């Protein structure tokens, strides 16, 4: 079970993800979380550097999609800016949203990198499907109240994983 919480890569931000490295690992698509991964929670503004990174990823031939637990309108508005598939209200770590977006990209889970800021939603969800997972630090301390609770459990899980030298 603990193995399912272990990301393949840990970075400070989306901007540190090396697109060339992903391609060398056989990754053909990225499934991104939205809140606190690409955008600060409850913000509609993407930082210019993140937009450039995403355009570069798409220009490199990577396919991209969004899987978010946030509401339809918010996720759809962002996805439309980049013409990428999405699943909103995905109830991550449930697999349905991930599977839907991966299918729309016409890829298989082993060709996908899942990028997100939460172990119990993004990393667990991606690992359950056999995707390559990348854990980023959250962009903002502002979060949904339910996420604040999960962060406390996440801290405990990280301590356990570190004590077992799993991350």
N, C-alpha and C positions, 0 to 999 in steps of 0.2 A: 504493500500500500504506500509506504513512504517513497518508493521509487517513482510513483506517479506524480509526486510533488516536486521532483527534481528537474529543473530546466537544463537543456543542453548548453545554453549560453546565458550569461548574466551580463547586462550592460547598464550604464547609467541612463541612457536615453536612446530613442529610436535612431538618432543621428549617428550613434556609434556602431550601428549594425553595418557590417561590411557586405555589400551586395555581391561582390566578387566571391567572397567566402561562401555565401549562400549558394551561388551557382556551382561552385566547386563541390559542395556537399550534395549536389543533385536536386537542389530545391528549385522548383519551377513556379511556385506561388507562395504568397504570404497572406495569412489571415490575421488581420489586425483588430485589436480591441480599440474602442474609440476613446472613452473617458479616462483621462490621466495616463494614456499611452500616446495618443496623437494630439488630443486637445485637453486642456485643463478641464476638470469636472465643471459642468454647468456653463461652459464658455462655447461660443460659436466660432471663435477666431482661432485658426490654425496659425502657428508661427511660420514665418516665411521659410525658415530652414527645414522644417518638417515637410512643408509642401514641396520644396525642391527635392528632398530625399525621396519622397513618394513618386514624384515625376521621374526621377533618375531610375528608381526601381522599375517602374513601368516601361521606361525607355530601354532598359537593359533586357527586356523580354519577360520579366517576372509578371505573373498575373497577380492581382491583389483583390481582396475582399474584406468586408467588415463583419464581425460578429460581436454584437453588443447586447447587454441586458437593458439598455436604455430604450426609450419610446421610439416608435416607428418614425414619426416626423423628424426628430433630431437626427437619427441615423440616416434616413433617406436623403435629407438635405446635404449631409456631408458626402455621402456616397455619390450623389449626382455630380458633385464638383469634379470627380475623378472618373466618372462613368464606370464604377465598379459594383459588383454584386454585394448584397448585404443581407444580414438577418438581424432584425431588431427583436426585443423582448425574447431573447434566446434562452433565458434561464440557464446560462452557463453555470456549471460545467456540463450540462446536458449536451448530448451529441447532436441533436437535431439541427441546430443552427449551423454548427460547423459543417456537418454533412451536406446541408443545403448549399452553402456557399462553395464548398469544395467541388460539388457536382456541377454548379453553374460555371466554375472555372475549367471544367472538364479535366480534372486532375484526380490523383489518388492521395490519401493521407500521407504516404511516405514521400510525396513530392512537395509537401507543404511545410512551411515554418509558421507557427502560431506565435504572435508577438503580443504580450500583454503585461500589465502591472500587478496582477493578482495571482498568487499561487493556487488558491482554491477555486478559481473560475477559469482563467485563461490557461495556465500551465497544466492543471489537472485535466481540463477538457481536451487540450491538445494531446497530452500524453496518452490519455485513454484511447484515442484514435490512432496512435502511432505516428503522430506528427513530430517534427523537429521543433522544440519549444525554446523561446527566448523571453527571459524575464527582464523587464525594464523597471527602473525606479519610477514611482508615480510623479507626474509633472507638478502636482499641487497637493498641499495638505488638506485642502477643501475637498470633502467627499460626501457622498450620500451616507446617511446615518447608519444604514445597515453595513456599509463597507467599513465604517470605522470600527464596528464590532468585530468583523471578520479580520481586520488588520491585527487585532490583539491575538487571535488564534494563529494568524500567519507568523507573528513574531515568535510564538512558542514553537511552531513547526520548524522555523528556520533554526532556532537554537538546537532542536533535536537533530535536524539534518546535519548541522555543522558538527555536533558532538560525535556523530557517526561518520563524519568526513564524507558525506554524500554530496555536499555542495561546498 
